[in-house]
């Protein structure tokens, strides 16, 4: 498995001359990760978050961005999610992390009130962190052992299965060495951690098992015997570790940090750093290019613009591997697997729509028989660029909703700050999730908001789903009917016939339960896809995009119908309904052709199937006819195998590789 570039960094320290001294050292010496630990004690030693003002935070953020440093924040060690003060104090850490553009917050595991209470304490903030693109990690202390973490993540999966993937473990080697169950044997600590526990962050320091002395690695026990540290590295590689390794010390001289980093780079097989952060697609693999661009472009708008510029730079001959990786990347972004963050700018959704139009137009120009199947995988993840979203101020209904007088002030503030301002400043897929959560809240059976407000919000949410191409098939088809009137096709008799066929299909889709009803629905779906494809050559770009996205939704639904049709056919019978089977197969091959799968072969197979179906109906089947049917079915299988191999070849490994690289 291809691993993401592992980073090695340092941390703040109360013993440093100034708060910023360790960070400035990290910048000057080429470290590519840094962790901020507000460690002020009751005696006044150390520092706290409020000691860094807004201007300083902005300067840190810009410096880290310029030098490609991934930042993390270690919450004050006293913060305990089971303590009543946690709910008031932890938001300060979140705000601090956002100001620095940190990608991770780390806190200690406390067991004094039990694991369930601890989990309930952090769950209040997990969604907020996820929306902000921040990972939460839980660190082992000398008082917590590997079994505690096994139980913690098991209970987290039970109590909040939807949030478990958003929390990881920070493995602290020095603390593992002091744990009573594994004293002076931190490798055993690692070996006892269940494979399901995601170790995503690493704290490296040493001690002799007597105190938490935070010795620089390779200056403690490993100075004479490196097997412990090499064992850690080997185990992290085996787990597919892809996070930051933080050296938790500020030694005298600090050059010991450089020596430790350089030795760790060799052990982790990390290539030497390059001053050139601009990657040439011809000289570097797409994973490296996308990973770097993802880091440099935190917002959805920036990432769309980067993809547009990259595609244009490739000219008419776009590398097939690059196209496939971009399709995977856009899907990971669109589904929220790769979070987006604000970029500090102020761009309304119309900018996103304009970029999407540019991408679509370029892809339409370079599309050919070889890349058409891959390009189809990109279309659904581009925002809509219909006139409703390209005007200067789109999605303004949310502004009116946020200023209504029939809703409470707290809800007004929530809508304004969590959605309205964010959407009109730096829109991203995360806004759709925010809107969905708000919709669920206001339509809850226990909620009692005015009917007019709820209906208005439902309309807005539907508009937002249309912008993100997230509406269901029924609503997409209904939108086709509405918007068709605005296009040339809508003025022809054939369009009125298409509208009627859409309505019939929607009705059949809802009522079809029998085999004959399902086949009728499958026939109507296929007919609609043919009609949409016939419209494409004369369609405007916006209309073509809408037709294609709806066509892809019909394609997805065709698999659902096909699954229901095939289930009864799996039962063995002496007299299979051959005519029935051949008709289903013919419709399936026709749908593959419409999905840009080997069009010539699909047409030839469909023609054969149609001929055999007619012969079956016209006369008593002969052995020769069944031999011909078998030959055609074998041809179908070969087509299916080639299609499956291509999908796996184009996407399966790329999903794993890029997903791993992007963490």
N, C-alpha and C positions, 0 to 999 in steps of 0.2 A: 504493500500500500504506500502510495506517495505521501510523504508527510509534509505538513505545513512548515514553513521556516520557523524553527525554534529561536526565540530571542533570549538574550542574557542581559540582565540589568542589575541595578543597584537600588538602594533605598535611602530615604532621609534618616538622619540620626541626631539625637539630642546632643551628642558629643561633638558635632561639627561646629565650626566657628559661626556659621549662619545657617538659617533654614535652607537656603538655596545652594549652599556649597556642594553637597553631594550631587544635586541635579546638574549644576554647572560642570562638575567633574565628569559626569556621565556624558554630557554633550561633547565636551572637549576631547574625550577619549574614545568616542565612537561606540558607546553602549547603545543598544537599540531597544531597551526597555527600562522603565523606572517606576518605582512604587513610592507613594506618599503615605507616611504613617504619622498622623497627629498623635503625639505621645506625651502630651503635657501631664505632669503629675500634680498631686495636691500641693507639693512643695514648690511648684512653679517651674520645675525643670522641664525642658522640651518645648513644644509648640502646639498650637491648635489651629483649626481651619480658619478661624476668623483673623488670624495673624497675616493671612495672605489676602490682600484687597483685590477688587475686581480687575484693576489694571495689571497687577502682578499675575493674576490667574490667566488673563488674556495673553500676556507675554509668554508665560510657560506653555500655553496651548500652541501658540504660533511657533515657538522654538521647537517643540516636540514634533510638530507637523513638518517643519522644514528639515529636521534631521531624522525623520522616519523613526521616531521613538514611540513604542506602544506604552501607554501609561496605565497604571492601576492605582487604586487607593485602598490602603489597609485601614478599615474603620478603627477608631480608638479602641484599644484592647478591652476597655471596661464595658463597652456596649454589649448588652445581653438582651436578646429578643424577648426573654421572659420577664424582663424588668419593666415596670410601668413607664419609666422615662424613655424607653427605647423608641416609642412611637413619636415622641417629640424631637428626640435627638438625631435619629437615623436620617430623616429628610435633609438635615444639614450636610451629611456625608454624600447623599445623592446629588444635592445641588453643587457641592464642591467638585464631585466627579464629573458632572456635566460641564461645569465651567472649564475644566481642564481637558475635556474630551477624552476622559479615561474610559477604557472599555471593560473594566472589571472592578468590583468591590469585594474585599475579603473581610470576613469576620470570624471570630473564634467560636468553637462549639462549646456550649455550656450545658451541663446535664443536671444542674441542681433542681430544676423544676420538671425534669423529664423530657424525653425527646419530642413527644407530641406537642407539648406546650411550646417548645422551641420552634417547631415547624409552623405552628399557628402564628407565632410572632413574626416569622420572616415572610409568610405567605401574603401578608397585607401589602408587601412592597415588591413582590416578585414581578407582577404585571407591570408596575411602574418602571422597574429596571429594564424589563424586556423591551418595553416600548421605547425606552431611551437608548437601546442598544448596549446595555451594560449587563455583563454576566455577574452572578453572585456566586462566590466560592466560600466554603466553610472549611476552616483550618483546624487541624488537630493540635491540641495543647499537650503538655506533659501529663495531664490528668485524663486524657481521652485516648482510647486504644482503637485498634483496627475493627474490633467487633462493634464498637459504638458507631462507627461510620457505616458498617454493613447494615446495621439496624436502622440508622438514620435514613439512608437512601431507600431502604425497603419500605419504611413507614411513609416517606415522602411520596413514593410511587403509589402507595395505597390511599393516602389522604388527598393527594392532589396530582393525579396521573397526568393532567394536562400541563402542569408546571414543573414536573420533575426534571424534564430535559433542560430546563433553564437554570438549574443549580448544579454546580460542580464542587469538587473537593480541591482544596489547597493542601498539598502534602508538605509538611514541615519536617525535614530530616532530623534537625537538631532536637525538636520536641519528641519525635519518634524514638530517638536514642535515649531519652529520659523517661519514657513511658514505662511504668512498672512491669507491664507484661512483656516488654521487649527491650529492656535496658541493655545498652551497648550492643544492640543487634537491630538496627533500623531496617536492614534488608528483610528480616523476618516480619517486621511490621508491614512492609509493602506486600510481602507474600501472603499475609493473612487478609489483605483487603480484597473483597470479592471483585471479580472481573467486571461486574455490572456497575461498580462505583466509578464515576467519571473523574479521573484526576486531570485537571485542566490548568493547574497553576502549581508552581514548585518554589518552595523556600529552601535555600541551601546554606547551611552553616554547620559547624562541628562543635563537639564537646567530648569530654572523657567520661560521660555518664554520671558526673557528680553535680553539675550545675549548668544552667542555660547561658553559657559563656559566649555564644555566637562567634566562634573562631572562624576565620576565613577558611574556606575549603582548601585543602592541600597544605594547611599550616598546623592542623591538629593531628589526630590519629592517621589521617591519610597521607601525612608528610612522609611516613615510613612505609605505609602499606595502602596503595590506592584501590585495593580490591573492593572496599565499601562503596566508594564513589563510582567506580566503573560498574559495579553491580546495580547501583541506582539507575545509571544511564541505560544499561541493558534492559532493565525492567520497564523503564519509561518508553524505550523504543518498541518493546514488545506490546505495550498497551496503546501504541499509536499516539503518544503524547505530542501535543502541538501547541503548547502554551508558552508562557514566559517563565524563565528561571531567574529568580531574584536572589542576589547575594545580600543577605541581611546583616550587613556589618559596615562599619566605617573605620577600617584599620589604620594603623600608623606604621609604615607609610601606606597611603591609599593605592599605590602601585600594585600592592598585593591583589587588589581586585582585578587589575588587568591580567595578571599572571593566571589567576583562577579562571577568568573568562576565556583566555586563549587556550588553556588546557581543556576546558569543557567543550569548546568549539571543535577541537580535534575528536574528543570522545563522542560527541553527538553527530559528527560528520557534517558540521555546519560549514558551508563554503565561506571563504574569506569575504568580508564586506566589500561592496563596490560603491564608489562615489557617484556612479551614474545610475540614477533612479528611473531614467526614461528607457524603457525596454523596446527594442526593435522586434516586431513580430516575426521577421524573417530569421532572426538569430536566437530567439528565445521561445520556449514553448508557451502555448496559450495560457496554461495554468499560471505561470509566473506573471504573465502580462496582466491577466484578470485579477490576480491576487493583489498585485501592487496597485492597480487602478481602483480596486474596491477600497483599499486603505486610504488612498489619496482623495477619493470622492465619496464622502459619507452620506450624501443625500441622494434620494431617488432621482431628482432632476439632474444632478451632476453625473450620475451613473448612466442615465439615458443619453445625455449629451456626449459622454465619452464613447459610448457604443456607436452613436451616429458618426462621430468623427473618425473612429477606428474603421468602420465599414467603408466610409467614403475614401479614406486613405488607401484602402486595399484595391480600389478600382473595380473593374468588371469581373476580375478573376479572384473571387474570395475563397480562401482556403476552406475546405469542407470541415476539417477538424475545428477550426476557429468558429465557424457558424454553429456547429453542434455545441461547443462549449458556451457560446453566447446564449443559445437557447436554454441550456441548463442553468446558466447564471441568472437569466431573467426569471425563470420559473422559481428558483430559490429565493430571489428577492420578492417576487409577487406573492409567494406563499408565506412570507415572513420568516423563512429559515435563515435568511441573512438580513438582519435588521438594518434599517436606514436611520440616519441621524440628521439633525438640522446642520446646515452649512454656514449659518450666520448671515445668509442673504435674505432677500424678500422678493419671492417670485410666485405669482399666482399660478393656479393650475393650467392656465392658458399657455404658459411656457412649456410645460410638460407635453401638452397636446401638440404644440407646434413641432417639438422634437420628434414625437412619435410619427407625425406625418412625414417628416424628412426621412426617418428610418424606413417607413413603409414604402415610400416612393423609390428609395434606393434599392431595397430588396426586390421590388417589382421589376426594376430594370435589369438586375443581375440574375433573376430567377431562371433556371433551366431544368431540363429533365433530371439532371444529377442531383441538384441541391433543393429541388422543390419540396421534397418530403421534410427536410430539416427546417426550411424557411417557414413551413406551416406551423412548426412548434414554437416559433417566435411570435407570430401574430397575436395570439390571445393575451400575451403579457405586455403588450403596448397599450397605453391608455387610449381611450377614444378621442378622436380629433374631429368629432362632429361639430357643427356650428355652435351648438350650445356650450361647448367647452373651449373653443378657440376665440370667443369674444373676449374683450378686455377684462371683464369682471365676471367669470363664471361661478356657478354654485353660490349665488348670493342669497338664496333662500335661508341658509344657515344664519346669516346676519340678522334677518328679520326674526327668525326663531329666537335667537339669543336676546332680543330686545322686547319680547312679548311681555305683557303685563299680567298674563294669567298663569304664570309659573313662579315658584318661589325664587328668591334671590340666590340662594346657594346653587340651585340648578342652573340659573342664568350664568353664574360665574363659571360653573363647571363646563357648560357648553361653550362659552366664550373663550376660556383659556385653554381647555384641553382639545378643542376641535376647531372652532371658527378661526381664531388667530393662527393656529398651527397650519390649518389647511390653506389659508390664504397667504401664508408666509413661506412654507416649505412642505408641500404636500408629499405624501408617501403612502405606501400600502398600509402602514400602521394606523393611518387615519380611518380607514375602513373598519379596522378592528375596534378602534375607539368609538366610532359611530354605532357599530353593532352592539357594543356593551351598553351604550346610552339607550339605544332602542329597547334592549332587553329590560333595562331598569325602568323606563317610563311605561312599558306595557305589562309589567309584572302585575299579577292579580291583586297584590297588596297595594299597588300604587293607585293614586286617585287624581290623575291630572286631567285637565279639560280635554274633551273629545277633539275639539278644533286643534289644539296644540299637538296631540298625538298624531292626528291625521296629517298635519303639516310636516311633522318630523318624519313620518313614514315616506312621504313624497320625497323629502330631501334625501333620505337614506337610499331610496330607489335610484335617484339621480346619481348619487355617489357610486353605487354599484355599477351603474351604466358607464360612468367615467373609468372605473377600474376593470371593465369587462367582466364583472363578477355576478351579473344577473343570471338567473336560471334560464333554461332553454325556452320555457313558455314566454317569459317576459322579453327575451331576445326576439322571438318570432313576432310578438305583439309590437315591439319597437320597429321591426322591419315593416309591418303593415302601416304603422303611423308615418314613418319617415319616407316610405316609398312614394307618397304623394308629392314630396318635394323634389323628386328626381324624374328624369325623362321617362323612365320605365313606367312610372305611375300614371302616365297619360295614354297608355296603350291598352287595348282590350286584353292582351295576354297578361298584363299586370293584374287586372281585375280577376282574371281566372286564377292567378297565383295566390292572390289574397284569399279567395274562396277556398283554395286547396289548403292553405295554412290553417284556416279556421276548422276545416274538416279534420285535418290531422290532429289539431289540438283536442278536438272532441273525441276522436278515435283513441288517442293516446290515454285519455282519462278513463275510458270505458272498456278498453280491450283487455279481456282476461282469458278468453279461449284461444286455442291455437289459430283458428281462422281469423279471429280479431287481431291477434299479434302479427300475423302475416299481412293483413290489410294495413296495419300501422307501419310495418316495415316497407311495404310497397309505396305508401304515401310519403314516407320519409325519403326514400330513394328518389322519388319523383321531384320532391322539393329541392333536393341537392342538385339534381340535373338542371332544374330551372335556374337556380342561383348561379351555377357555373355558366349557363348560357348568357346570363346578364353581365358577367364580369368584363368581357372585352370592351363594352361600351360604357362601363360604370366609371364615375369619378373616383378619385382615390379614397375619399372618405366613405363613399357608398360601397366601394369594393372591400374596404377593410371591414365594414359592418357585415356585408354578405359573407365574407370569409370566416369571420369570427363565429357567426351563427352557423355556418356550414360545419365548422369544427365541433360546435356543440351538438349538432345533429349526428356527426360522426361518432362522438362519444356515446350518445344515446343509442345509436344503432347496436353497439356492443351489448347494452343492457337488454334490448329486444332479442338479439341473437342468443344470448344466454338463456332467456326464458323459452325460446323456441327449441333449443337443443336439449334441454333437460329431459323432456318426455322421449326424445329419440334415442337416448342412451339405454333405454330398456330394450333388451333383446326380444325380437319377435320374428316369427317365421315369414311373415309377409310385410316387410318394411314399406312405408308409403313412399315409393321411389319418386314419383312425380312431385310429391310434396317436398321431399328432400332436395331434389334437383332445383326446384324453384327457390328455396331458401339459399342454396349454394350460389345460384345465379345472382340473386340480390346482393349477397355478401361480396362476390367478386366485383360486381358493379360499384359497390361502395368503396372497395379498395382502389379501383380505378379513379374514382372521384377524389380520393385522398392522395393522388400522385404516386401510386405504387405501380410501377411497371405497366403503364397504360396499354401498350400494344399487346402484351401477354394477357392482361385482364380482358381485353376485348375479344381476343381469340378464344379464351376459355369460356367466356359468357356466351359466345356464338355457338360453341359446341354444346354447352349445357342446354341452351334453348332448343337446339335441334333434337337432342335426346329426349327432352321433356315432351316435345310434340310427337315423337315416335311412340313414346310410352302411352300417350293418350289416344293415338290413332289406331294402334293394333296391339295384338298380343306380343308381349316382350319375347325376344329371342335371346339365345346364348350370345350371339354375336353383338347384340345391342348392349348386353350387360358387360361384355368385354370392352366395348367402346366407352361405356360409362366408367368402368374401372380405370381405363387409361386416362380419361379426363379428370377423374378424382385424384389420381396419382399426380397429374399435372397441377391440380389445385394444391396438393400437399407440398410439392416442390416450391410453388409460388409462396405458400405460407411459410415454409422453412427459410426461404431467402429473405422474406420480409422480417421474420423474427430475428434472423442473424444480423440483418442490417440495423434493426432497432437496438439490439444488444451491442453491436459494434459501434454504432454512432453515439449511443447514450449511456449504456449501463456502466461501463468502466469510467466514463467521463464524469458521471454523477458522483461516483465514489471518490475519484481523484480530486475533483474540484471541491466537493463537499469537505473532504479532509483538509485540503489546503486552506479553505476559508473557515475552518474550525467548526 
